Amino acid sequence: MQLCLEQDQLEKIQRILKVHFSGLDVDAYGSRVTGVDLTPDSALNVAVISPKPISFEKMVGVERAFADSGLPFRVDIVDWAKLTENMQKNIKKEHVAIQTANGSEAR
């Protein structure tokens, strides 16, 4: 599967994620991965994979960074540790890694 983003958009997203979630895996899922019901303004859905819940302050900070980024679509972030097992399974079915815990950027 390939992520439905322009290269410059992906690079901007990866820079923001690296600042806020260095050392964590981040996966994209949803319409920008599957292409189903995709429109130019479809949100990018990302899950931050953390062994423990991410602080409210950290989530607000990254949400603010994305809101101020100038991207032409919303980036919706979820905390893996707070998701139901069923939601985690659904994400695992169709996802693309956009950041890995070891610092490499994937696509």
NORTAJO-V101120 format. One record per pair of residues at least 24 apart in sequence whose C-alpha atoms are under 10 Angstrom apart, sorted by the first residue. I is the first residue (numbers start at 1). J is the second residue. If there is no record, write none. Layout:
BEGIN
i & j
I & J
I & J
END
This chain:
BEGIN
i & j
1 & 33
1 & 34
1 & 35
1 & 94
1 & 95
1 & 96
1 & 107
2 & 32
2 & 33
2 & 34
2 & 35
2 & 95
2 & 96
2 & 97
2 & 107
3 & 28
3 & 29
3 & 30
3 & 31
3 & 32
3 & 33
3 & 34
3 & 35
3 & 44
3 & 95
3 & 96
3 & 97
3 & 98
3 & 107
4 & 31
4 & 32
4 & 33
4 & 34
4 & 35
4 & 38
4 & 40
4 & 44
5 & 32
5 & 33
5 & 40
5 & 44
8 & 71
9 & 69
9 & 70
9 & 71
9 & 72
9 & 73
10 & 71
10 & 98
10 & 105
10 & 107
11 & 98
11 & 105
12 & 66
12 & 69
12 & 70
12 & 71
13 & 44
13 & 65
13 & 66
13 & 69
13 & 71
13 & 75
13 & 98
13 & 99
14 & 98
14 & 99
14 & 104
14 & 105
14 & 106
15 & 99
15 & 105
16 & 62
16 & 63
16 & 65
16 & 66
16 & 69
17 & 48
17 & 62
17 & 65
17 & 66
17 & 98
17 & 99
18 & 99
18 & 100
18 & 101
18 & 103
18 & 104
18 & 105
19 & 62
19 & 65
20 & 58
20 & 59
20 & 61
20 & 62
20 & 63
20 & 65
21 & 48
21 & 49
21 & 50
21 & 54
21 & 58
21 & 59
21 & 62
21 & 99
21 & 100
21 & 101
21 & 103
22 & 99
22 & 100
22 & 101
22 & 102
22 & 103
23 & 49
23 & 50
23 & 99
23 & 100
23 & 101
23 & 102
23 & 103
23 & 104
24 & 48
24 & 49
24 & 50
24 & 51
24 & 99
24 & 100
24 & 101
24 & 102
24 & 103
25 & 49
25 & 50
25 & 97
25 & 98
25 & 99
25 & 100
25 & 101
25 & 102
25 & 103
25 & 104
25 & 105
25 & 106
26 & 50
26 & 77
26 & 78
26 & 79
26 & 80
26 & 95
26 & 96
26 & 97
26 & 98
26 & 99
26 & 100
26 & 101
26 & 105
26 & 106
27 & 77
27 & 80
27 & 91
27 & 92
27 & 94
27 & 95
27 & 96
27 & 97
27 & 98
27 & 99
27 & 100
27 & 106
27 & 107
28 & 75
28 & 76
28 & 77
28 & 91
28 & 92
28 & 94
28 & 95
28 & 96
28 & 97
28 & 98
28 & 99
28 & 107
29 & 90
29 & 91
29 & 92
29 & 93
29 & 94
29 & 95
29 & 96
29 & 97
30 & 90
30 & 91
30 & 94
30 & 95
30 & 96
31 & 94
32 & 95
32 & 96
33 & 94
33 & 95
33 & 96
34 & 94
34 & 95
34 & 96
39 & 73
40 & 72
40 & 73
41 & 71
41 & 72
41 & 73
41 & 74
42 & 72
42 & 73
42 & 74
42 & 75
43 & 72
43 & 73
43 & 74
43 & 75
43 & 76
44 & 73
44 & 74
44 & 75
44 & 76
44 & 77
45 & 74
45 & 75
45 & 76
45 & 77
45 & 78
45 & 91
45 & 95
46 & 75
46 & 76
46 & 77
46 & 78
46 & 79
46 & 80
46 & 91
46 & 95
46 & 96
46 & 97
46 & 98
47 & 76
47 & 77
47 & 78
47 & 79
47 & 80
47 & 81
47 & 83
47 & 88
47 & 91
47 & 95
47 & 97
47 & 98
48 & 77
48 & 78
48 & 79
48 & 80
48 & 81
48 & 99
49 & 78
49 & 79
49 & 80
49 & 81
49 & 82
49 & 100
49 & 101
50 & 79
50 & 80
50 & 81
50 & 82
50 & 101
51 & 79
51 & 80
51 & 81
51 & 82
52 & 79
52 & 80
52 & 81
52 & 82
53 & 79
53 & 80
53 & 81
53 & 82
53 & 83
54 & 78
54 & 79
54 & 80
54 & 81
54 & 82
55 & 79
END
